[in-house]
Every structure is written in structure tokens, then in C-alpha cells.
Amino acid sequence: MSLTTTYTVSGMTCGHCVGAVTEELQNLDGVSEVTIDLVAGGDSPVRVTSESELDREAVRAAVDEAGYQLVPAR
Amino acid sequence: MSLTTTYTVSGMTCGHCVGAVTEELQNLDGVSEVTIDLVAGGDSPVRVTSESELDREAVRAAVDEAGYQLVPAR
């Protein structure tokens, strides 16, 4: 089974930022794919494919570790 | 002897970009220090300290390699 969830991350400005966030999210258990549509300096959609539902706090911590902010779900 | 020259580089948007340009310039022979004042998305001054005068084409190639553009001197 695989599940794709879309998160929103703010503060990324370039491909290096995208790479940093991708790397941190790929380190989470069960994550198989990360796709980011960069909106430079704005809110970028981040799609994460995983084997099972991810803990939102773990996702937030990974994004923080990369140096960016997870935008609260509306 | 050491000489400090200021170049202008465009296209950098974040600290990762600064790191990439710094790394490429530090690889040039004789370069001892690189200091960049990031102007995100604009023209950033890049100060390079070296033992002797650098070849501008070598500097341009290093900046290109990092993925950015050396702005022509006015």
C-alpha cells in the first residue's frame, strides 16, 4: 500500500532548499517519494508518498531540521 | 601578499546558494577567503581574497559551475 499526502512548506527559495527538505523527508520511516513544486519565497506544496500515514509532528520536525516551516493545515 | 577583489554575482537566493558559490571560488588556486553579502534574487557583492590577481574568466567559470552568473564589471 502507498499513501500520498500533500503538505505545505514555506520559506524555500531555490533548488538547494528543495533538496534539503526532500532529503530530510526521505529520511522518515516508510517514505518512498517526495515531490516539491517550488514557489520561491512562498508556500510550496510538498507531496510525500509513504507506506502508511505519517505522524504530522515527525513531518514538521523534518521540515524544521532542513530549516523551513510546515504551514498548518487549514 | 594578499589581494581582495570584489565581484558581483546574480541569481543567489539563499544561504545554500552562497555556500555553493563560496565552495567553487575556494577551489581556485591561491584563494584564501570568500565573503558574500547575499542580496536575495539580486546582485550580491562577493569579496575574494587571493595570493595574486585572479583570472576573471576562471572566476566566471567557478560562478557558472555553482549555477550563477558573474555580473560584468562596469
N, CA and C atoms of all chains as a GROMACS GRO file, in nm:
protein
  444
    1MET      N    1   0.084  -0.119   0.000
    1MET     CA    2   0.000   0.000   0.000
    1MET      C    3   0.088   0.124   0.000
    2SER      N    4   0.042   0.226  -0.066
    2SER     CA    5   0.112   0.353  -0.050
    2SER      C    6   0.011   0.467  -0.050
    3LEU      N    7   0.049   0.569   0.021
    3LEU     CA    8  -0.039   0.681   0.051
    3LEU      C    9   0.037   0.808   0.017
    4THR      N   10  -0.031   0.902  -0.051
    4THR     CA   11   0.036   1.028  -0.080
    4THR      C   12  -0.036   1.142  -0.008
    5THR      N   13   0.038   1.217   0.069
    5THR     CA   14  -0.017   1.328   0.146
    5THR      C   15   0.051   1.457   0.099
    6THR      N   16  -0.028   1.564   0.085
    6THR     CA   17   0.031   1.692   0.045
    6THR      C   18   0.041   1.785   0.166
    7TYR      N   19   0.161   1.833   0.191
    7TYR     CA   20   0.186   1.930   0.297
    7TYR      C   21   0.221   2.063   0.231
    8THR      N   22   0.225   2.168   0.312
    8THR     CA   23   0.268   2.298   0.262
    8THR      C   24   0.388   2.343   0.343
    9VAL      N   25   0.493   2.384   0.272
    9VAL     CA   26   0.615   2.429   0.340
    9VAL      C   27   0.649   2.569   0.291
   10SER      N   28   0.678   2.658   0.385
   10SER     CA   29   0.713   2.795   0.348
   10SER      C   30   0.862   2.820   0.366
   11GLY      N   31   0.911   2.920   0.294
   11GLY     CA   32   1.047   2.969   0.316
   11GLY      C   33   1.151   2.918   0.218
   12MET      N   34   1.115   2.820   0.134
   12MET     CA   35   1.214   2.772   0.037
   12MET      C   36   1.227   2.872  -0.077
   13THR      N   37   1.350   2.894  -0.122
   13THR     CA   38   1.370   2.994  -0.228
   13THR      C   39   1.438   2.938  -0.352
   14CYS      N   40   1.496   2.821  -0.342
   14CYS     CA   41   1.572   2.771  -0.458
   14CYS      C   42   1.581   2.619  -0.455
   15GLY      N   43   1.644   2.566  -0.557
   15GLY     CA   44   1.657   2.422  -0.568
   15GLY      C   45   1.736   2.359  -0.455
   16HIS      N   46   1.829   2.435  -0.397
   16HIS     CA   47   1.904   2.380  -0.284
   16HIS      C   48   1.811   2.359  -0.165
   17CYS      N   49   1.719   2.454  -0.146
   17CYS     CA   50   1.622   2.443  -0.036
   17CYS      C   51   1.535   2.319  -0.059
   18VAL      N   52   1.490   2.302  -0.181
   18VAL     CA   53   1.408   2.185  -0.217
   18VAL      C   54   1.485   2.056  -0.186
   19GLY      N   55   1.612   2.056  -0.221
   19GLY     CA   56   1.696   1.937  -0.195
   19GLY      C   57   1.709   1.908  -0.047
   20ALA      N   58   1.723   2.014   0.033
   20ALA     CA   59   1.739   1.996   0.178
   20ALA      C   60   1.611   1.938   0.240
   21VAL      N   61   1.495   1.990   0.199
   21VAL     CA   62   1.367   1.941   0.253
   21VAL      C   63   1.342   1.797   0.206
   22THR      N   64   1.369   1.773   0.078
   22THR     CA   65   1.349   1.638   0.022
   22THR      C   66   1.432   1.536   0.099
   23GLU      N   67   1.557   1.571   0.125
   23GLU     CA   68   1.646   1.478   0.194
   23GLU      C   69   1.596   1.446   0.335
   24GLU      N   70   1.554   1.549   0.408
   24GLU     CA   71   1.506   1.525   0.544
   24GLU      C   72   1.379   1.440   0.544
   25LEU      N   73   1.288   1.466   0.450
   25LEU     CA   74   1.163   1.389   0.448
   25LEU      C   75   1.188   1.245   0.404
   26GLN      N   76   1.283   1.225   0.314
   26GLN     CA   77   1.313   1.089   0.269
   26GLN      C   78   1.375   1.005   0.381
   27ASN      N   79   1.428   1.073   0.482
   27ASN     CA   80   1.485   1.000   0.596
   27ASN      C   81   1.378   0.945   0.690
   28LEU      N   82   1.254   0.991   0.674
   28LEU     CA   83   1.147   0.940   0.762
   28LEU      C   84   1.114   0.796   0.724
   29ASP      N   85   1.085   0.714   0.826
   29ASP     CA   86   1.050   0.573   0.804
   29ASP      C   87   0.931   0.558   0.710
   30GLY      N   88   0.946   0.476   0.608
   30GLY     CA   89   0.834   0.443   0.522
   30GLY      C   90   0.810   0.537   0.406
   31VAL      N   91   0.889   0.645   0.398
   31VAL     CA   92   0.871   0.741   0.288
   31VAL      C   93   0.942   0.690   0.163
   32SER      N   94   0.868   0.684   0.052
   32SER     CA   95   0.926   0.634  -0.072
   32SER      C   96   0.948   0.743  -0.175
   33GLU      N   97   0.872   0.852  -0.165
   33GLU     CA   98   0.888   0.956  -0.267
   33GLU      C   99   0.848   1.092  -0.211
   34VAL      N  100   0.924   1.193  -0.252
   34VAL     CA  101   0.893   1.331  -0.211
   34VAL      C  102   0.897   1.416  -0.337
   35THR      N  103   0.790   1.492  -0.361
   35THR     CA  104   0.785   1.580  -0.479
   35THR      C  105   0.747   1.720  -0.432
   36ILE      N  106   0.828   1.817  -0.469
   36ILE     CA  107   0.805   1.955  -0.424
   36ILE      C  108   0.791   2.046  -0.546
   37ASP      N  109   0.682   2.122  -0.549
   37ASP     CA  110   0.667   2.227  -0.651
   37ASP      C  111   0.708   2.359  -0.589
   38LEU      N  112   0.828   2.402  -0.618
   38LEU     CA  113   0.882   2.522  -0.553
   38LEU      C  114   0.804   2.648  -0.590
   39VAL      N  115   0.754   2.716  -0.488
   39VAL     CA  116   0.701   2.853  -0.503
   39VAL      C  117   0.801   2.938  -0.424
   40ALA      N  118   0.897   2.996  -0.496
   40ALA     CA  119   1.010   3.061  -0.430
   40ALA      C  120   0.964   3.172  -0.336
   41GLY      N  121   1.001   3.160  -0.210
   41GLY     CA  122   0.967   3.260  -0.111
   41GLY      C  123   0.823   3.253  -0.064
   42GLY      N  124   0.747   3.158  -0.117
   42GLY     CA  125   0.605   3.146  -0.078
   42GLY      C  126   0.575   3.011  -0.018
   43ASP      N  127   0.449   2.969  -0.032
   43ASP     CA  128   0.405   2.839   0.021
   43ASP      C  129   0.414   2.735  -0.088
   44SER      N  130   0.497   2.636  -0.069
   44SER     CA  131   0.518   2.533  -0.171
   44SER      C  132   0.449   2.403  -0.131
   45PRO      N  133   0.374   2.343  -0.224
   45PRO     CA  134   0.315   2.212  -0.196
   45PRO      C  135   0.424   2.103  -0.198
   46VAL      N  136   0.417   2.016  -0.099
   46VAL     CA  137   0.514   1.908  -0.085
   46VAL      C  138   0.435   1.777  -0.076
   47ARG      N  139   0.449   1.692  -0.176
   47ARG     CA  140   0.377   1.564  -0.175
   47ARG      C  141   0.469   1.454  -0.126
   48VAL      N  142   0.422   1.383  -0.027
   48VAL     CA  143   0.503   1.277   0.032
   48VAL      C  144   0.429   1.144   0.018
   49THR      N  145   0.494   1.048  -0.044
   49THR     CA  146   0.436   0.915  -0.058
   49THR      C  147   0.500   0.824   0.046
   50SER      N  148   0.413   0.753   0.121
   50SER     CA  149   0.464   0.668   0.229
   50SER      C  150   0.383   0.539   0.237
   51GLU      N  151   0.440   0.443   0.306
   51GLU     CA  152   0.373   0.313   0.322
   51GLU      C  153   0.250   0.323   0.411
   52SER      N  154   0.256   0.413   0.508
   52SER     CA  155   0.143   0.428   0.600
   52SER      C  156   0.136   0.576   0.639
   53GLU      N  157   0.033   0.611   0.710
   53GLU     CA  158   0.013   0.751   0.746
   53GLU      C  159   0.131   0.801   0.831
   54LEU      N  160   0.178   0.919   0.799
   54LEU     CA  161   0.291   0.975   0.874
   54LEU      C  162   0.240   1.056   0.993
   55ASP      N  163   0.323   1.060   1.095
   55ASP     CA  164   0.294   1.146   1.209
   55ASP      C  165   0.326   1.289   1.169
   56ARG      N  166   0.225   1.378   1.179
   56ARG     CA  167   0.247   1.516   1.135
   56ARG      C  168   0.361   1.584   1.211
   57GLU      N  169   0.378   1.549   1.337
   57GLU     CA  170   0.487   1.609   1.416
   57GLU      C  171   0.624   1.565   1.365
   58ALA      N  172   0.630   1.442   1.314
   58ALA     CA  173   0.757   1.394   1.258
   58ALA      C  174   0.788   1.468   1.128
   59VAL      N  175   0.682   1.494   1.051
   59VAL     CA  176   0.700   1.570   0.926
   59VAL      C  177   0.745   1.712   0.959
   60ARG      N  178   0.679   1.772   1.058
   60ARG     CA  179   0.716   1.907   1.099
   60ARG      C  180   0.862   1.913   1.145
   61ALA      N  181   0.902   1.814   1.223
   61ALA     CA  182   1.039   1.812   1.274
   61ALA      C  183   1.139   1.800   1.159
   62ALA      N  184   1.106   1.720   1.059
   62ALA     CA  185   1.196   1.702   0.944
   62ALA      C  186   1.210   1.832   0.864
   63VAL      N  187   1.098   1.900   0.847
   63VAL     CA  188   1.100   2.028   0.774
   63VAL      C  189   1.180   2.131   0.853
   64ASP      N  190   1.157   2.136   0.985
   64ASP     CA  191   1.235   2.225   1.073
   64ASP      C  192   1.383   2.196   1.062
   65GLU      N  193   1.418   2.069   1.063
   65GLU     CA  194   1.559   2.028   1.057
   65GLU      C  195   1.625   2.083   0.930
   66ALA      N  196   1.548   2.085   0.823
   66ALA     CA  197   1.602   2.139   0.697
   66ALA      C  198   1.610   2.291   0.700
   67GLY      N  199   1.541   2.352   0.796
   67GLY     CA  200   1.548   2.497   0.809
   67GLY      C  201   1.426   2.572   0.758
   68TYR      N  202   1.315   2.502   0.741
   68TYR     CA  203   1.193   2.566   0.687
   68TYR      C  204   1.074   2.538   0.778
   69GLN      N  205   0.957   2.591   0.739
   69GLN     CA  206   0.839   2.579   0.825
   69GLN      C  207   0.727   2.503   0.756
   70LEU      N  208   0.670   2.410   0.831
   70LEU     CA  209   0.548   2.343   0.785
   70LEU      C  210   0.432   2.438   0.813
   71VAL      N  211   0.353   2.466   0.711
   71VAL     CA  212   0.239   2.557   0.727
   71VAL      C  213   0.121   2.475   0.779
   72PRO      N  214   0.053   2.524   0.885
   72PRO     CA  215  -0.059   2.450   0.942
   72PRO      C  216  -0.166   2.418   0.837
   73ALA      N  217  -0.224   2.300   0.845
   73ALA     CA  218  -0.332   2.262   0.754
   73ALA      C  219  -0.455   2.348   0.785
   74ARG      N  220  -0.528   2.387   0.681
   74ARG     CA  221  -0.646   2.470   0.703
   74ARG      C  222  -0.771   2.385   0.709
   75MET      N  223   5.176   3.822   0.044
   75MET     CA  224   5.086   3.925  -0.010
   75MET      C  225   4.946   3.868  -0.025
   76SER      N  226   4.850   3.952   0.002
   76SER     CA  227   4.714   3.909  -0.033
   76SER      C  228   4.635   4.027  -0.089
   77LEU      N  229   4.546   3.992  -0.176
   77LEU     CA  230   4.472   4.090  -0.256
   77LEU      C  231   4.323   4.056  -0.243
   78THR      N  232   4.240   4.158  -0.220
   78THR     CA  233   4.095   4.132  -0.214
   78THR      C  234   4.025   4.202  -0.330
   79THR      N  235   3.951   4.126  -0.405
   79THR     CA  236   3.878   4.178  -0.520
   79THR      C  237   3.730   4.156  -0.497
   80THR      N  238   3.649   4.256  -0.533
   80THR     CA  239   3.504   4.240  -0.518
   80THR      C  240   3.440   4.216  -0.654
   81TYR      N  241   3.368   4.106  -0.664
   81TYR     CA  242   3.293   4.073  -0.785
   81TYR      C  243   3.144   4.087  -0.754
   82THR      N  244   3.063   4.081  -0.857
   82THR     CA  245   2.918   4.084  -0.837
   82THR      C  246   2.860   3.959  -0.899
   83VAL      N  247   2.777   3.890  -0.821
   83VAL     CA  248   2.715   3.766  -0.869
   83VAL      C  249   2.563   3.779  -0.855
   84SER      N  250   2.494   3.742  -0.962
   84SER     CA  251   2.348   3.749  -0.957
   84SER      C  252   2.286   3.610  -0.947
   85GLY      N  253   2.164   3.607  -0.899
   85GLY     CA  254   2.085   3.483  -0.901
   85GLY      C  255   2.081   3.405  -0.772
   86MET      N  256   2.165   3.442  -0.675
   86MET     CA  257   2.162   3.367  -0.548
   86MET      C  258   2.039   3.409  -0.467
   87THR      N  259   1.976   3.312  -0.403
   87THR     CA  260   1.854   3.345  -0.328
   87THR      C  261   1.861   3.307  -0.180
   88CYS      N  262   1.957   3.224  -0.143
   88CYS     CA  263   1.957   3.176  -0.003
   88CYS      C  264   2.096   3.134   0.037
   89GLY      N  265   2.107   3.095   0.162
   89GLY     CA  266   2.236   3.055   0.214
   89GLY      C  267   2.298   2.934   0.145
   90HIS      N  268   2.211   2.847   0.089
   90HIS     CA  269   2.267   2.733   0.015
   90HIS      C  270   2.338   2.781  -0.111
   91CYS      N  271   2.280   2.881  -0.175
   91CYS     CA  272   2.341   2.938  -0.296
   91CYS      C  273   2.476   2.999  -0.261
   92VAL      N  274   2.478   3.072  -0.150
   92VAL     CA  275   2.603   3.134  -0.103
   92VAL      C  276   2.708   3.025  -0.078
   93GLY      N  277   2.666   2.917  -0.017
   93GLY     CA  278   2.758   2.806   0.010
   93GLY      C  279   2.814   2.746  -0.117
   94ALA      N  280   2.728   2.732  -0.218
   94ALA     CA  281   2.772   2.672  -0.344
   94ALA      C  282   2.875   2.761  -0.414
   95VAL      N  283   2.850   2.892  -0.417
   95VAL     CA  284   2.944   2.985  -0.482
   95VAL      C  285   3.074   2.992  -0.403
   96THR      N  286   3.062   2.999  -0.270
   96THR     CA  287   3.182   3.004  -0.186
   96THR      C  288   3.271   2.883  -0.210
   97GLU      N  289   3.209   2.766  -0.215
   97GLU     CA  290   3.285   2.643  -0.232
   97GLU      C  291   3.360   2.643  -0.366
   98GLU      N  292   3.292   2.682  -0.473
   98GLU     CA  293   3.357   2.682  -0.605
   98GLU      C  294   3.472   2.782  -0.609
   99LEU      N  295   3.452   2.900  -0.550
   99LEU     CA  296   3.558   3.002  -0.554
   99LEU      C  297   3.677   2.960  -0.467
  100GLN      N  298   3.649   2.893  -0.356
  100GLN     CA  299   3.759   2.850  -0.269
  100GLN      C  300   3.845   2.742  -0.336
  101ASN      N  301   3.789   2.678  -0.437
  101ASN     CA  302   3.865   2.576  -0.511
  101ASN      C  303   3.967   2.637  -0.607
  102LEU      N  304   3.955   2.768  -0.633
  102LEU     CA  305   4.051   2.830  -0.725
  102LEU      C  306   4.188   2.842  -0.658
  103ASP      N  307   4.293   2.822  -0.734
  103ASP     CA  308   4.430   2.832  -0.682
  103ASP      C  309   4.457   2.968  -0.618
  104GLY      N  310   4.508   2.965  -0.497
  104GLY     CA  311   4.552   3.088  -0.432
  104GLY      C  312   4.445   3.162  -0.355
  105VAL      N  313   4.320   3.114  -0.362
  105VAL     CA  314   4.213   3.183  -0.290
  105VAL      C  315   4.214   3.142  -0.143
  106SER      N  316   4.216   3.243  -0.054
  106SER     CA  317   4.220   3.211   0.089
  106SER      C  318   4.089   3.243   0.160
  107GLU      N  319   4.011   3.336   0.103
  107GLU     CA  320   3.887   3.374   0.172
  107GLU      C  321   3.782   3.423   0.073
  108VAL      N  322   3.658   3.386   0.100
  108VAL     CA  323   3.546   3.431   0.017
  108VAL      C  324   3.437   3.482   0.111
  109THR      N  325   3.392   3.605   0.088
  109THR     CA  326   3.286   3.663   0.172
  109THR      C  327   3.175   3.715   0.081
  110ILE      N  328   3.054   3.670   0.106
  110ILE     CA  329   2.942   3.708   0.021
  110ILE      C  330   2.835   3.775   0.105
  111ASP      N  331   2.792   3.895   0.062
  111ASP     CA  332   2.677   3.961   0.126
  111ASP      C  333   2.556   3.932   0.040
  112LEU      N  334   2.475   3.838   0.082
  112LEU     CA  335   2.362   3.795  -0.001
  112LEU      C  336   2.257   3.904  -0.019
  113VAL      N  337   2.229   3.937  -0.145
  113VAL     CA  338   2.113   4.019  -0.181
  113VAL      C  339   2.022   3.921  -0.256
  114ALA      N  340   1.926   3.865  -0.184
  114ALA     CA  341   1.848   3.753  -0.238
  114ALA      C  342   1.777   3.794  -0.367
  115GLY      N  343   1.805   3.719  -0.474
  115GLY     CA  344   1.741   3.744  -0.602
  115GLY      C  345   1.798   3.864  -0.676
  116GLY      N  346   1.898   3.929  -0.618
  116GLY     CA  347   1.957   4.047  -0.682
  116GLY      C  348   2.105   4.030  -0.708
  117ASP      N  349   2.177   4.142  -0.712
  117ASP     CA  350   2.321   4.140  -0.734
  117ASP      C  351   2.393   4.143  -0.600
  118SER      N  352   2.467   4.038  -0.572
  118SER     CA  353   2.536   4.027  -0.444
  118SER      C  354   2.685   4.052  -0.459
  119PRO      N  355   2.742   4.137  -0.373
  119PRO     CA  356   2.887   4.155  -0.374
  119PRO      C  357   2.958   4.031  -0.317
  120VAL      N  358   3.063   3.991  -0.387
  120VAL     CA  359   3.140   3.872  -0.348
  120VAL      C  360   3.286   3.916  -0.337
  121ARG      N  361   3.341   3.913  -0.216
  121ARG     CA  362   3.480   3.954  -0.197
  121ARG      C  363   3.568   3.830  -0.190
  122VAL      N  364   3.669   3.830  -0.276
  122VAL     CA  365   3.758   3.715  -0.284
  122VAL      C  366   3.900   3.760  -0.250
  123THR      N  367   3.959   3.695  -0.150
  123THR     CA  368   4.096   3.725  -0.113
  123THR      C  369   4.187   3.616  -0.170
  124SER      N  370   4.294   3.661  -0.240
  124SER     CA  371   4.382   3.566  -0.306
  124SER      C  372   4.527   3.612  -0.296
  125GLU      N  373   4.617   3.518  -0.320
  125GLU     CA  374   4.760   3.548  -0.312
  125GLU      C  375   4.804   3.641  -0.425
  126SER      N  376   4.739   3.624  -0.541
  126SER     CA  377   4.775   3.708  -0.656
  126SER      C  378   4.647   3.733  -0.736
  127GLU      N  379   4.660   3.818  -0.836
  127GLU     CA  380   4.542   3.856  -0.913
  127GLU      C  381   4.481   3.732  -0.980
  128LEU      N  382   4.349   3.721  -0.972
  128LEU     CA  383   4.281   3.605  -1.032
  128LEU      C  384   4.245   3.635  -1.177
  129ASP      N  385   4.240   3.531  -1.255
  129ASP     CA  386   4.192   3.542  -1.392
  129ASP      C  387   4.040   3.555  -1.388
  130ARG      N  388   3.988   3.663  -1.443
  130ARG     CA  389   3.842   3.686  -1.435
  130ARG      C  390   3.764   3.572  -1.501
  131GLU      N  391   3.820   3.514  -1.605
  131GLU     CA  392   3.750   3.402  -1.671
  131GLU      C  393   3.742   3.279  -1.579
  132ALA      N  394   3.844   3.260  -1.498
  132ALA     CA  395   3.842   3.148  -1.402
  132ALA      C  396   3.736   3.173  -1.296
  133VAL      N  397   3.724   3.299  -1.254
  133VAL     CA  398   3.622   3.334  -1.154
  133VAL      C  399   3.484   3.313  -1.216
  134ARG      N  400   3.468   3.359  -1.341
  134ARG     CA  401   3.339   3.343  -1.408
  134ARG      C  402   3.302   3.194  -1.420
  135ALA      N  403   3.400   3.113  -1.456
  135ALA     CA  404   3.375   2.968  -1.472
  135ALA      C  405   3.334   2.905  -1.338
  136ALA      N  406   3.397   2.949  -1.230
  136ALA     CA  407   3.364   2.894  -1.098
  136ALA      C  408   3.222   2.931  -1.058
  137VAL      N  409   3.184   3.056  -1.085
  137VAL     CA  410   3.049   3.102  -1.051
  137VAL      C  411   2.946   3.027  -1.138
  138ASP      N  412   2.977   3.012  -1.265
  138ASP     CA  413   2.892   2.933  -1.357
  138ASP      C  414   2.873   2.791  -1.305
  139GLU      N  415   2.982   2.731  -1.262
  139GLU     CA  416   2.980   2.594  -1.214
  139GLU      C  417   2.884   2.579  -1.096
  140ALA      N  418   2.879   2.682  -1.013
  140ALA     CA  419   2.787   2.680  -0.899
  140ALA      C  420   2.643   2.703  -0.943
  141GLY      N  421   2.626   2.754  -1.066
  141GLY     CA  422   2.490   2.773  -1.117
  141GLY      C  423   2.443   2.918  -1.118
  142TYR      N  424   2.537   3.013  -1.108
  142TYR     CA  425   2.501   3.155  -1.101
  142TYR      C  426   2.580   3.234  -1.204
  143GLN      N  427   2.554   3.365  -1.209
  143GLN     CA  428   2.617   3.446  -1.313
  143GLN      C  429   2.704   3.557  -1.252
  144LEU      N  430   2.823   3.569  -1.310
  144LEU     CA  431   2.910   3.681  -1.275
  144LEU      C  432   2.861   3.802  -1.354
  145VAL      N  433   2.833   3.910  -1.283
  145VAL     CA  434   2.784   4.032  -1.349
  145VAL      C  435   2.905   4.110  -1.402
  146PRO      N  436   2.900   4.153  -1.530
  146PRO     CA  437   3.012   4.227  -1.589
  146PRO      C  438   3.049   4.350  -1.505
  147ALA      N  439   3.179   4.377  -1.493
  147ALA     CA  440   3.225   4.496  -1.422
  147ALA      C  441   3.184   4.618  -1.503
  148ARG      N  442   3.144   4.725  -1.431
  148ARG     CA  443   3.104   4.846  -1.504
  148ARG      C  444   3.219   4.942  -1.514
   0.00000   0.00000   0.00000
